[in-house]
Amino acid sequence: MTEVDIELENKAIAKEYKELLRISYQTLSDDDKKLIRKAFDLAVEAHKDVRRKSGEAYIFHPIAVAKIVASEIGLGASSIAAALMHDVVEDTDITVEDIEKQFNSKIAQLVEGLTKISQVQKDMNISLQAENFRKMLLTLNDDVRVILIKLADRLHNMQTMESMADYKQMKIASETLYIYAPLAHRLGLYNIKMQLEDLGLKYTEPEVFNDITSKIKETKEEQDEYIKTISDVIRESLEAEGIDCVIKGRPKSIYSIRRKMKAQNVSYDEVYDKFALRIVYKCDPSQEKFIAWKIYSIVTDHYRPSPSRLRDWISSPKSTGYEALHITVMGPKGRWVEVQVRSERMDEIAEKGYAAHYKYKQGATEESGLDVWLNLLKEALENQESNAVDFVEDFKMNLYSKEIFVFTPKGEIKSLPKGATSLDFAFSIHSEIGVKTRGTKVNGKLVPLNYELKSGDQVEIITSVNQKPTSHWLDYVTTSRAKTKIKNVLNENTKKIAEEGKELLTRKLRHLKIAISEEVINELVSFFKLKTSLDLFFRAGVGSIENAQLKEFASLKSNSFMNFFKNRIKRAPSQPTEFVQKDEITHNYDMLVFGKEQDKLDYKLSACCNPIPGDNVFGFITINEGIKVHKKDCPNAISMQSNYAYRIIQAKWIDSSQQEFKAMLDITGMDSLGLTNELTKVISSNMHVNIQSISLSSDAGIFKGQVVVIVQNNTILKKLTDNIKKIDGIDKVTRVYK
């Protein structure tokens, strides 16, 4: 580069720096400006010989990120300084310790968090990528600003991707749609979310993006004219009422138009609410709500509203802090128009999300605001043990979900993700209430645990100390909090049953003159073709290990061939039985089931990742080859889940010996006082038996009953039948097949 070019570039850098200070959302003190200048000088020096792929000096990137952090996200001086230095540790010899010495521990922590995030990202496979997202999301526990600066970094990268190779553009854009856009949405950064989604679409589906963009340009003049007609009418009435406001047309994002076209299977011209108006009014804080509804009244005097499309987020703000009144009205030419009504304060919160939310909290600093904000996001981070892809899927679902508002019996309001069930509601109140839920009532009526709640429902939970979650509950809930707690309780139950099973097995072996030892347990595990001692004890506890099988084992053990059998055991010695590992239960996975109902369907195993029994998998419905099963960390998983979510079907391997089965019993006998009571007591006291339905009748002294029970295996059913036969007055118990 010539000296003239360098001089011009330096002028451009200085101009960008001044612009950064000018557009900052927070008021910067002299000390703040000195801090930012120091960070700027360090970044300029560190990146002085580096250029981006486009050819421009690298320093333009950190300045652009800092500008987004300062104006669009609205953070303060520490975050602006960290944004300026976010690539310094990764790309140069400067260390986090150097930054701590020159600045302070807070800024050093932010830069370290940003460095940790970017280090894992180079050419990784899918499961590593998911693991990386998890690490990134867990930095929320340290400081949410790391994520906010990372969002700004991602936005600028997306804005300047033209000079990258196609495959890199596709990878970064998919990743953006997969996790960063939902994250921006959850943090209330709607502008950034909209830009990330539109840019994501630009690189993942360029033809669709260009097609919609050109159509918007073609109709822009006509749209502007249409919006002006409506706003002129409304403005005149608002001014007559002395309401001070600004009315502006709001373009619907390209991505949301695309989503509507896809979801409703319509063309661009058929998307009916491409028109939107925003009314931002000035007022005294105490008058905010009153004026919003006054504006509603004026708007609906002129245009007929759609009652089903009224959204009142002023009375019940979203958990992101978003407040507004959304009205959809029928405008001229029979077109629907969305009108958003916000005060200046609400508008600022909608634009800046997190930062503005705390500007309006009396005396709240950026620091104290962080704690409150973190509590809104920590729920999905509770389960850090789960598989990384599951974790990200769960987190993403909770990020993107729309909200519903439901009431407790006392009239308190609770916010839940759309699609949440009555059981989710129980867990949202308290995990202990969730675990003991016996039934749920919605608006006074008893409903199933998987009943999907709607806004405005009043929910009551009926609990019982004897209630315990079953594995089916995992299909009844959608929130991470509920899933995590149910999994934990199921694991505890498994261990409890295994302890009982160990005692039972010890007694049975003693009868067969076999003393229990680690060696015997290893031989039994191998004999039953299991994987761990916990598996063995669990099966003994639920009664799926029969006495005949133990006798066979005993005779084999005393047989001279036992030594030969021992040599064939290809298992490494397990942990001593007294020290069963925390999560040592791995079932004999031998059957693949699909969907919430666990249907058995035809499928093919995919060649790209070759799943084997026990792997975490999902089904993908292909056009010509039926269901193809892929591993969740398959190289193609994220692109399938990002682009073809509607063709993905849940799938999991299950242990057919632990599956629950339905059995119908016909019971006859002589009717006597208390027989019904005795019968139900015997059934419910039988371990691992659930009654699904029971019908009893008596006619002229003859008792007839039909009971449908859920059991895990035939042994348990046989034991139950024998116990019923022992009841005084019972004549016959027969199993019926329908």
C-alpha positions in Angstrom: 0.0 0.0 0.0 1.2 3.5 -0.8 1.7 6.1 2.0 -1.4 8.0 0.7 -3.5 4.8 1.0 -2.2 4.2 4.6 -3.0 7.8 5.5 -6.5 7.5 4.2 -7.0 4.2 6.0 -5.8 5.8 9.3 -8.2 8.7 8.8 -11.1 6.2 8.2 -10.1 4.3 11.4 -10.0 7.6 13.5 -13.5 8.5 12.0 -14.9 5.1 13.0 -13.5 5.5 16.5 -15.2 8.9 16.9 -18.4 7.5 15.6 -18.2 4.7 18.2 -18.1 7.3 21.1 -20.9 9.4 19.5 -23.4 6.6 19.1 -23.0 5.0 22.5 -26.3 4.4 24.2 -24.9 4.8 27.7 -23.7 8.2 28.8 -19.9 7.8 28.9 -17.9 9.6 31.6 -14.3 11.0 31.0 -13.0 7.9 32.7 -15.1 5.6 30.4 -13.7 7.5 27.4 -10.1 7.0 28.7 -10.7 3.3 29.2 -12.2 2.9 25.7 -9.2 4.9 24.2 -6.7 2.6 26.0 -8.5 -0.5 24.6 -8.6 1.0 21.1 -4.9 1.8 21.1 -4.0 -1.7 22.3 -6.2 -3.3 19.6 -4.8 -1.1 16.8 -1.2 -2.0 17.9 -2.1 -5.7 18.2 -3.8 -6.0 14.8 -1.6 -3.5 12.9 -0.2 -6.0 10.4 -3.3 -8.0 9.9 -5.9 -7.7 7.1 -9.3 -9.4 6.6 -10.1 -11.5 3.5 -11.7 -8.5 1.9 -8.4 -6.7 2.1 -9.3 -4.0 4.7 -7.3 -3.5 7.9 -8.4 -6.0 10.6 -9.0 -3.3 13.2 -12.2 -2.3 11.3 -13.8 -5.5 12.6 -13.4 -5.0 16.4 -14.5 -1.4 16.0 -17.6 -2.5 14.1 -18.4 -5.1 16.8 -17.9 -2.4 19.5 -20.3 -0.1 17.7 -23.0 -2.8 17.7 -22.3 -3.4 21.4 -22.5 0.4 22.1 -25.5 1.4 20.1 -27.7 -1.6 19.2 -27.2 -3.7 22.4 -26.6 -0.6 24.5 -23.9 -1.9 26.9 -21.4 0.3 28.8 -17.7 1.1 28.7 -16.4 -2.3 30.1 -18.2 -4.2 27.3 -17.1 -1.7 24.6 -13.5 -2.1 25.7 -13.8 -5.9 25.7 -15.4 -5.8 22.2 -12.5 -3.8 20.9 -10.0 -6.4 22.3 -12.1 -9.5 21.7 -9.7 -11.1 19.2 -6.4 -9.8 20.7 -5.7 -12.8 23.0 -6.5 -15.3 20.3 -4.6 -13.7 17.4 -1.5 -12.1 19.1 1.0 -12.6 21.9 -1.0 -10.5 24.4 -2.4 -12.7 27.3 -5.4 -12.4 29.5 -3.0 -11.6 32.4 -1.6 -8.6 30.4 -5.2 -7.3 30.0 -5.9 -7.7 33.7 -2.8 -5.7 34.6 -3.5 -2.9 32.1 -7.3 -2.7 32.7 -9.1 -4.7 35.4 -10.3 -8.2 36.2 -13.8 -7.6 34.8 -12.6 -6.7 31.3 -10.0 -9.5 31.4 -12.8 -12.0 32.3 -15.0 -10.8 29.4 -12.0 -11.1 26.9 -11.2 -14.5 28.3 -14.8 -15.7 27.9 -14.8 -14.5 24.3 -11.5 -16.2 23.6 -12.7 -19.5 25.0 -15.7 -19.4 22.7 -13.8 -18.8 19.5 -11.0 -21.3 20.3 -13.2 -24.4 19.8 -14.7 -23.3 16.6 -12.2 -24.3 13.9 -13.5 -27.0 11.4 -15.3 -29.2 13.9 -17.7 -32.0 13.5 -21.3 -31.7 14.6 -21.1 -33.1 18.1 -18.1 -30.9 18.8 -20.0 -27.9 17.5 -22.9 -28.7 19.8 -20.4 -29.1 22.7 -19.0 -25.7 21.8 -22.5 -24.1 21.9 -23.0 -25.7 25.3 -19.7 -24.2 26.6 -20.8 -20.9 25.1 -24.2 -21.0 26.8 -22.6 -22.0 30.1 -20.6 -18.8 30.1 -24.0 -17.2 30.9 -23.2 -18.4 34.4 -20.2 -16.2 34.5 -21.4 -13.1 32.6 -24.2 -12.7 30.1 -22.2 -9.9 28.4 -19.9 -12.4 26.9 -22.8 -13.8 24.9 -24.0 -10.3 24.0 -20.6 -9.3 22.6 -20.4 -12.6 20.8 -23.8 -11.8 19.1 -22.4 -8.5 18.0 -19.3 -10.3 16.6 -21.5 -12.8 14.8 -23.7 -10.1 13.3 -20.7 -8.2 11.9 -19.2 -11.5 10.5 -22.6 -12.2 8.8 -22.7 -8.6 7.4 -19.2 -9.1 5.8 -19.2 -12.7 4.5 -19.1 -11.9 0.7 -15.4 -12.7 0.3 -15.6 -16.1 2.0 -15.8 -19.5 0.3 -19.3 -20.8 -0.4 -19.0 -23.8 2.0 -17.9 -21.5 4.9 -20.7 -19.1 4.2 -23.2 -22.0 4.4 -21.7 -23.4 7.6 -21.6 -20.0 9.4 -25.1 -19.1 8.2 -26.7 -22.4 9.3 -25.0 -22.1 12.7 -26.4 -18.5 12.9 -30.0 -19.7 12.2 -29.5 -22.7 14.5 -28.4 -20.9 17.7 -27.5 -17.2 17.5 -30.8 -15.9 16.1 -32.8 -17.8 18.8 -30.4 -16.4 21.4 -30.9 -12.8 20.2 -34.7 -13.4 20.3 -34.5 -14.7 23.9 -32.4 -11.7 25.0 -35.0 -9.3 23.5 -32.7 -8.1 20.8 -35.3 -8.1 18.1 -33.4 -5.9 15.6 -30.3 -8.1 15.8 -32.4 -11.3 15.6 -34.1 -9.9 12.4 -30.8 -9.1 10.8 -29.2 -12.5 11.7 -32.2 -14.3 10.3 -32.3 -12.3 7.0 -28.6 -12.7 6.5 -28.8 -16.4 7.4 -31.5 -16.9 4.7 -29.3 -14.9 2.2 -26.6 -17.5 2.4 -28.6 -20.7 3.1 -31.3 -20.1 0.4 -29.9 -17.3 -1.8 -32.5 -17.8 -4.6 -35.4 -17.5 -2.2 -33.8 -14.5 -0.5 -33.2 -12.7 -3.8 -36.7 -13.5 -5.0 -38.4 -12.0 -1.9 -36.1 -9.0 -1.8 -36.9 -8.1 -5.4 -40.6 -8.5 -4.8 -40.4 -6.2 -1.8 -38.6 -3.6 -3.9 -41.2 -3.9 -6.7 -44.0 -3.3 -4.3 -42.2 -0.7 -2.1 -43.8 2.4 -3.6 -47.3 0.9 -3.5 -46.7 -0.3 0.1 -45.4 3.1 1.2 -48.4 4.8 -0.3 -50.8 2.3 1.4 -49.1 2.8 4.8 -49.2 6.6 4.4 -53.0 6.5 3.7 -53.6 4.6 7.0 -51.1 6.6 9.1 -52.6 10.0 7.9 -56.1 9.0 9.0 -54.8 7.7 12.4 -52.4 10.7 13.0 -55.1 13.2 12.5 -57.3 11.6 15.2 -54.4 11.1 17.6 -53.4 14.8 17.2 -57.0 15.8 17.8 -56.9 13.9 21.2 -53.5 15.6 22.1 -51.5 12.5 21.9 -47.8 13.2 21.0 -46.5 10.3 18.9 -44.5 9.1 15.9 -46.1 6.8 13.3 -43.8 4.8 11.1 -44.2 1.9 8.6 -42.3 -1.3 9.7 -41.0 -3.6 7.1 -41.7 -7.3 7.9 -38.4 -9.2 7.8 -37.6 -11.3 4.7 -37.1 -14.4 6.9 -40.5 -14.0 8.6 -42.2 -13.7 5.1 -40.3 -16.8 4.0 -41.4 -18.7 7.2 -45.1 -17.7 6.6 -44.9 -18.8 3.0 -43.5 -22.2 4.1 -45.8 -22.7 7.1 -49.0 -21.8 5.2 -47.8 -23.1 1.8 -48.6 -19.8 0.1 -47.0 -17.5 -2.4 -45.5 -14.1 -1.6 -48.6 -12.3 -2.7 -50.8 -14.4 -0.4 -48.9 -13.5 2.8 -51.6 -11.2 4.2 -49.9 -9.2 6.9 -46.8 -7.8 5.1 -48.0 -4.3 6.2 -47.2 -3.0 9.7 -47.4 0.3 11.5 -45.7 1.2 14.7 -47.1 4.0 16.9 -44.6 5.3 19.5 -46.1 7.7 22.0 -44.7 10.1 24.6 -46.3 10.2 28.0 -45.9 10.4 31.7 -45.0 7.0 33.1 -48.3 6.8 35.2 -50.3 7.3 32.0 -48.6 4.6 29.9 -51.3 1.9 30.0 -54.2 4.4 29.8 -52.9 6.1 26.6 -52.1 2.7 25.0 -55.7 1.7 25.3 -56.9 5.1 24.2 -54.8 4.7 21.0 -56.4 1.2 20.6 -59.8 2.8 20.8 -58.9 5.5 18.2 -57.4 3.0 15.7 -60.4 0.6 16.0 -62.8 3.5 15.4 -61.4 3.7 11.9 -60.5 0.1 11.1 -62.2 -3.1 12.2 -60.0 -5.2 14.5 -59.5 -9.0 14.4 -60.3 -10.0 18.1 -58.3 -13.2 17.8 -55.2 -11.3 16.9 -55.1 -8.8 19.8 -51.9 -9.2 21.8 -51.7 -7.4 25.1 -48.1 -7.5 26.3 -48.6 -4.4 28.4 -50.6 -6.1 31.1 -48.5 -9.3 30.8 -45.0 -8.4 29.5 -43.0 -11.2 27.8 -40.2 -12.7 30.0 -37.7 -10.8 27.8 -39.2 -7.6 29.2 -41.0 -6.8 25.9 -44.1 -4.6 26.3 -46.5 -3.5 23.6 -50.1 -3.7 22.3 -50.4 -5.5 18.9 -53.7 -5.0 17.0 -54.4 -6.5 13.6 -57.0 -4.4 11.7 -58.7 -4.7 8.3 -57.3 -1.8 6.3 -58.4 -0.4 2.9 -58.6 -2.9 -0.1 -59.4 -5.7 2.3 -55.8 -6.1 3.6 -54.8 -7.0 7.1 -52.5 -4.5 8.8 -50.7 -5.0 12.1 -50.5 -2.0 14.4 -47.9 -2.0 17.2 -48.5 0.5 20.0 -45.6 1.3 22.3 -44.5 4.1 24.7 -41.0 5.5 24.1 -39.8 3.5 27.1 -41.4 0.3 25.7 -39.9 1.0 22.3 -36.4 1.4 23.8 -36.8 -2.0 25.6 -38.0 -3.6 22.4 -34.9 -2.2 20.5 -32.2 -2.7 23.1 -33.6 -5.6 25.1 -31.4 -6.3 28.1 -29.7 -2.9 28.5 -32.8 -0.7 28.3 -34.7 -3.0 30.6 -32.4 -2.0 33.4 -32.0 1.6 32.6 -35.7 1.9 33.7 -35.3 -0.1 36.8 -34.9 2.4 39.6 -31.3 2.6 40.7 -30.4 -0.6 38.9 -26.9 -0.7 37.5 -25.7 -2.8 34.6 -24.1 -5.2 37.2 -27.3 -5.7 39.3 -29.4 -6.1 36.2 -27.2 -9.1 35.2 -28.3 -11.2 38.1 -32.0 -10.7 37.4 -31.5 -11.4 33.7 -29.5 -14.5 34.3 -32.4 -16.1 36.2 -34.5 -15.9 33.1 -32.0 -18.0 31.2 -30.6 -20.5 33.7 -33.4 -23.0 33.5 -32.1 -24.6 30.3 -28.6 -24.7 31.8 -29.7 -26.8 34.8 -29.0 -30.1 33.1 -25.3 -30.1 32.3 -25.0 -33.9 32.2 -27.0 -34.5 29.1 -25.7 -35.2 25.6 -24.5 -32.0 24.0 -26.8 -32.2 20.9 -29.9 -32.9 23.2 -28.8 -30.0 25.4 -28.6 -27.5 22.5 -31.9 -28.8 21.0 -33.6 -28.4 24.4 -32.1 -25.0 25.0 -33.0 -23.9 21.5 -36.6 -25.0 21.9 -36.8 -23.0 25.1 -35.2 -20.0 23.4 -37.4 -19.7 20.4 -40.7 -20.8 21.9 -43.5 -18.2 22.0 -45.0 -17.6 25.4 -48.4 -18.3 26.9 -49.7 -16.9 30.2 -51.7 -19.1 32.6 -53.1 -18.5 36.1 -52.6 -20.4 39.4 -55.8 -21.2 41.5 -55.0 -18.0 43.5 -55.0 -15.9 40.3 -51.2 -15.4 40.0 -49.9 -15.2 36.4 -47.2 -17.6 35.1 -45.4 -17.5 31.8 -44.7 -20.8 30.0 -43.4 -21.7 26.5 -46.1 -22.3 23.9 -46.8 -26.0 23.8 -46.3 -26.5 27.5 -48.5 -29.1 29.2 -50.3 -29.1 32.6 -47.4 -31.3 33.9 -44.9 -28.6 32.8 -46.9 -26.1 34.8 -46.6 -28.4 37.9 -42.8 -28.4 37.5 -42.7 -24.7 36.9 -44.2 -24.1 40.3 -41.8 -26.3 42.1 -40.0 -29.5 41.1 -41.2 -31.3 44.2 -44.8 -30.5 43.3 -44.1 -31.8 39.7 -42.8 -35.1 41.0 -45.9 -35.7 43.2 -48.4 -34.7 40.6 -51.3 -37.1 40.5 -53.7 -35.1 38.4 -54.3 -31.7 36.9 -57.4 -29.5 36.5 -57.7 -26.8 33.9 -60.6 -24.3 34.3 -62.1 -26.6 36.9 -62.1 -29.8 34.8 -59.9 -32.8 35.2 -57.5 -33.1 32.2 -54.7 -35.6 31.3 -51.1 -34.7 32.4 -50.1 -34.1 28.7 -53.0 -31.5 28.2 -51.6 -28.6 26.1 -52.2 -25.3 27.9 -53.5 -22.2 26.3 -53.2 -18.5 27.4 -55.7 -17.6 30.0 -56.1 -21.2 31.4 -56.4 -21.5 35.2 -54.5 -24.6 36.3 -54.7 -26.5 39.5 -52.4 -29.4 40.5 -53.5 -32.4 42.6 -50.6 -34.0 44.4 -50.2 -37.3 46.3 -47.2 -38.4 48.5 -47.3 -41.8 46.9 -47.1 -40.6 43.3 -43.9 -41.2 41.3 -42.9 -40.2 37.8 -42.8 -42.9 35.1 -40.7 -42.9 31.9 -43.9 -41.9 30.0 -43.8 -38.5 31.7 -40.8 -37.5 29.6 -43.2 -37.6 26.6 -45.8 -35.5 28.5 -43.5 -32.4 29.1 -41.7 -29.9 26.8 -39.7 -27.7 29.2 -36.0 -28.6 30.1 -36.7 -28.1 33.8 -39.4 -30.8 33.9 -37.4 -33.2 31.7 -34.2 -32.8 33.8 -36.1 -33.4 37.1 -38.0 -36.5 35.8 -34.8 -38.0 34.5 -33.1 -37.5 37.8 -36.0 -39.1 39.7 -36.2 -42.1 37.3 -32.4 -42.7 37.9 -32.9 -42.6 41.6 -35.9 -45.0 41.3 -33.7 -47.4 39.2 -31.0 -47.4 41.9 -33.6 -48.0 44.6 -35.1 -51.0 42.7 -31.5 -52.2 42.1 -30.8 -52.2 45.8 -33.9 -54.2 46.5 -33.0 -56.5 43.6 -29.5 -57.1 45.1 -31.0 -58.3 48.4 -33.5 -60.5 46.6 -30.8 -62.0 44.4 -28.5 -62.6 47.4 -31.3 -64.6 49.1 -32.1 -66.6 46.0 -28.4 -67.5 45.4 -28.0 -68.5 49.1 -30.8 -71.1 48.6 -28.8 -72.4 45.6 -25.7 -72.6 47.8 -24.0 -69.8 46.0 -22.3 -67.0 48.0 -22.5 -63.6 46.3 -19.2 -62.1 45.3 -17.8 -59.8 42.6 -16.8 -62.8 40.5 -20.3 -64.4 40.8 -21.9 -61.1 39.8 -19.6 -60.8 36.8 -20.5 -64.3 35.7 -24.2 -63.6 36.2 -24.0 -60.3 34.1 -22.3 -62.3 31.3 -24.8 -65.2 31.7 -27.8 -62.9 31.2 -25.9 -61.0 28.4 -26.1 -57.7 30.3 -23.6 -54.8 30.6 -23.4 -53.8 34.2 -24.1 -55.1 37.7 -26.7 -52.3 38.2 -28.5 -53.8 35.2 -28.5 -57.2 36.8 -29.8 -55.9 40.2 -32.5 -53.8 38.5 -33.9 -56.8 36.6 -33.9 -58.8 39.8 -35.8 -56.0 41.5 -38.5 -55.9 38.9 -38.8 -59.6 38.8 -37.6 -60.3 35.2 -35.0 -62.8 36.4 -36.8 -66.1 37.0 -35.8 -68.9 39.4 -35.5 -71.4 36.6 -32.8 -69.2 35.0 -30.9 -69.0 38.3 -31.0 -72.8 38.7 -29.6 -73.1 35.2 -26.8 -70.8 36.1 -26.1 -72.7 39.4 -25.9 -76.1 37.6 -23.6 -74.5 34.9 -21.4 -73.1 37.7 -21.0 -76.4 39.4 -20.4 -78.1 36.1 -16.8 -78.9 35.1 -17.3 -76.8 32.0 -17.6 -73.7 34.2 -13.9 -73.0 33.8 -14.3 -73.0 30.0 -17.3 -70.7 30.4 -15.2 -68.3 32.6 -12.6 -68.0 30.0 -15.1 -67.0 27.4 -16.2 -63.9 29.5 -14.9 -61.0 27.6 -15.9 -58.4 30.1 -13.4 -56.2 32.0 -14.0 -56.7 35.8 -16.7 -54.4 36.8 -16.5 -52.0 39.8 -16.9 -53.7 43.2 -20.6 -54.2 43.7 -20.6 -52.0 46.8 -19.4 -49.1 44.6 -21.9 -49.0 41.8 -21.0 -46.1 39.6 -23.3 -43.0 39.6 -24.8 -43.6 36.1 -23.9 -47.2 35.6 -27.2 -48.3 34.0 -26.9 -49.1 30.3 -29.8 -51.2 29.1 -29.7 -54.0 26.6 -31.0 -51.7 23.8 -32.4 -54.0 21.2 -35.6 -52.3 19.8 -36.0 -49.0 17.9 -39.3 -47.0 18.5 -40.5 -43.7 17.0 -42.4 -40.7 18.1 -44.1 -39.8 21.4 -46.2 -43.0 21.2 -43.1 -45.1 20.8 -44.5 -46.7 17.6 -42.6 -49.6 15.9 -42.2 -48.6 12.3 -40.1 -49.8 9.3 -36.8 -48.0 9.0 -33.3 -48.2 7.4 -30.1 -47.3 9.2 -28.3 -44.5 7.5 -24.9 -45.2 5.9 -23.5 -41.8 6.6 -23.1 -42.4 10.3 -23.9 -46.1 10.8 -25.9 -46.0 14.1 -25.8 -49.0 16.3 -28.2 -50.1 19.1 -27.8 -47.7 22.1 -26.7 -44.6 20.1 -28.7 -41.4 20.4 -30.6 -41.3 17.2 -33.4 -39.5 15.3 -35.5 -40.5 12.3 -35.5 -38.5 9.0 -38.5 -39.0 6.7 -37.0 -39.3 3.2 -39.0 -38.8 0.0 -38.3 -42.2 -1.6 -36.7 -44.4 1.1 -39.1 -44.2 4.1 -37.5 -43.5 7.5 -33.7 -43.2 7.6 -32.2 -43.4 11.1 -29.2 -41.1 11.9 -27.1 -40.5 15.0 -27.7 -37.2 16.7 -24.1 -36.3 16.2 -24.1 -37.3 12.5 -22.2 -34.8 10.3 -25.5 -34.0 8.6 -27.6 -33.7 11.7 -27.6 -29.9 12.3 -28.3 -29.1 8.6 -31.2 -31.5 8.6 -32.5 -30.1 11.9 -32.0 -26.5 10.6 -33.5 -27.0 7.2 -36.0 -29.9 7.4 -37.3 -29.8 11.0 -40.8 -30.8 9.8 -39.4 -34.1 8.5 -37.6 -35.2 11.7 -39.2 -37.8 13.9 -38.1 -38.7 17.5 -36.5 -42.1 17.7 -34.9 -44.1 20.5 -33.5 -47.5 21.3 -35.3 -49.2 24.1 -34.7 -52.3 26.1 -37.5 -54.7 25.2 -37.2 -56.5 28.5 -38.1 -53.3 30.4 -40.9 -52.3 28.2 -44.3 -52.0 29.8 -47.1 -54.3 28.6 -50.9 -54.1 28.9 -52.7 -57.2 30.3 -56.5 -57.7 30.8 -57.7 -60.0 33.6 -61.2 -61.3 34.1 -62.1 -62.1 37.7 -65.1 -64.0 39.0 -66.2 -65.0 42.5 -68.8 -64.8 45.3 -69.7 -61.2 46.2 -68.9 -60.3 49.8 -68.6 -57.2 51.9 -65.2 -55.5 51.4 -64.2 -57.7 48.3 -63.8 -54.7 46.0 -61.7 -52.9 48.6 -59.5 -56.0 49.2 -59.0 -56.5 45.4 -57.8 -53.0 44.7 -55.5 -53.1 47.8 -53.9 -56.3 46.5 -53.4 -54.9 43.0 -52.0 -51.5 44.1 -49.7 -53.1 46.7 -48.1 -55.2 44.0 -44.8 -53.6 43.1 -44.4 -52.2 39.5 -48.1 -52.7 38.6 -50.2 -49.8 37.4 -54.0 -50.1 37.0 -55.2 -48.6 33.8 -58.9 -49.3 34.1 -61.1 -51.4 36.4 -64.8 -52.3 36.1 -66.6 -54.3 38.7 -70.2 -55.5 39.0 -72.2 -57.9 41.1 -75.4 -59.7 40.3 -77.4 -62.0 42.7 -74.3 -62.7 44.8 -72.0 -63.3 41.8 -69.0 -60.9 41.5 -67.6 -60.1 38.1 -64.6 -57.8 37.4 -62.4 -56.8 34.5 -59.0 -55.1 35.3 -56.5 -53.7 32.8 -53.0 -53.5 34.3 -49.6 -52.3 33.0 -46.8 -54.6 33.9 -43.1 -55.0 32.9 -43.1 -58.7 32.2 -44.9 -62.0 32.6 -43.4 -62.9 35.9 -44.9 -59.8 37.6 -48.3 -60.6 36.0 -48.1 -64.3 37.2 -47.3 -63.1 40.8 -50.3 -60.6 40.6 -52.7 -63.4 39.4 -51.6 -65.7 42.2 -52.1 -62.9 44.9 -55.6 -62.2 43.5 -56.6 -65.9 43.7 -55.7 -65.9 47.4 -58.4 -63.4 48.2 -61.3 -65.0 50.1 -64.3 -65.5 47.7 -62.4 -65.2 44.4 -63.1 -68.2 42.2 -61.2 -67.6 38.9 -58.7 -65.2 37.5 -58.1 -65.5 33.7 -56.1 -63.5 31.3 -58.1 -62.3 28.2 -56.6 -61.5 24.8 -58.5 -59.0 22.6 
